[in-house]
Amino acid sequence: MERYVNIKSPFTGGRVKEVSTVERVEYKDDAFDVPMRYFVCEDTGQQFTNTEQDEEWYNNLHTQYESRHQDSTPYLKKAQSEESASCVAEVLV
């Protein structure tokens, strides 16, 4: 999906479109279909992003990775259970 947005191109000062796609991303020997938003300068065709778009992309990728590999990260579960035990111990003291 494409739509014109009310910002100026950092390259030419011209019009900018925001593009929304789903792209296949290779991450840690696995592949994920991640929603992505980016801007395109209408004059040069150059793509660019802002911090909000970058963070959204990363969060989508990270969420998919965690969802798929939640049972394969025992060290995280151990750390979480140790943290929970520590919190319970503090409450009981």
CORZIKA-V763955 format. One record per backbone hydrogen bond with DSSP energy under -1.0 kcal/mol. NH is the residue of the N-H (numbers start at 1). CO is the residue of the C=O. If there is no record, write none. Layout:
BEGIN
nh:NH co:CO
nh:NH co:CO
END
This chain:
BEGIN
nh:3 co:18
nh:5 co:16
nh:7 co:5
nh:9 co:14
nh:13 co:9
nh:17 co:40
nh:18 co:3
nh:19 co:38
nh:20 co:1
nh:21 co:36
nh:23 co:34
nh:25 co:32
nh:27 co:30
nh:32 co:25
nh:34 co:23
nh:36 co:21
nh:38 co:19
nh:39 co:48
nh:40 co:17
nh:41 co:46
nh:42 co:15
nh:45 co:41
nh:48 co:39
nh:54 co:50
nh:55 co:51
nh:56 co:52
nh:57 co:53
nh:58 co:54
nh:59 co:55
nh:60 co:56
nh:61 co:57
nh:62 co:58
nh:63 co:59
nh:64 co:60
nh:65 co:61
nh:66 co:62
nh:67 co:63
nh:68 co:64
nh:69 co:65
nh:72 co:69
nh:77 co:73
nh:78 co:74
nh:79 co:75
nh:80 co:76
nh:81 co:77
nh:82 co:78
nh:83 co:79
nh:84 co:80
nh:85 co:81
nh:86 co:82
nh:87 co:83
nh:88 co:84
nh:89 co:85
nh:90 co:86
nh:91 co:87
nh:92 co:88
nh:93 co:89
END
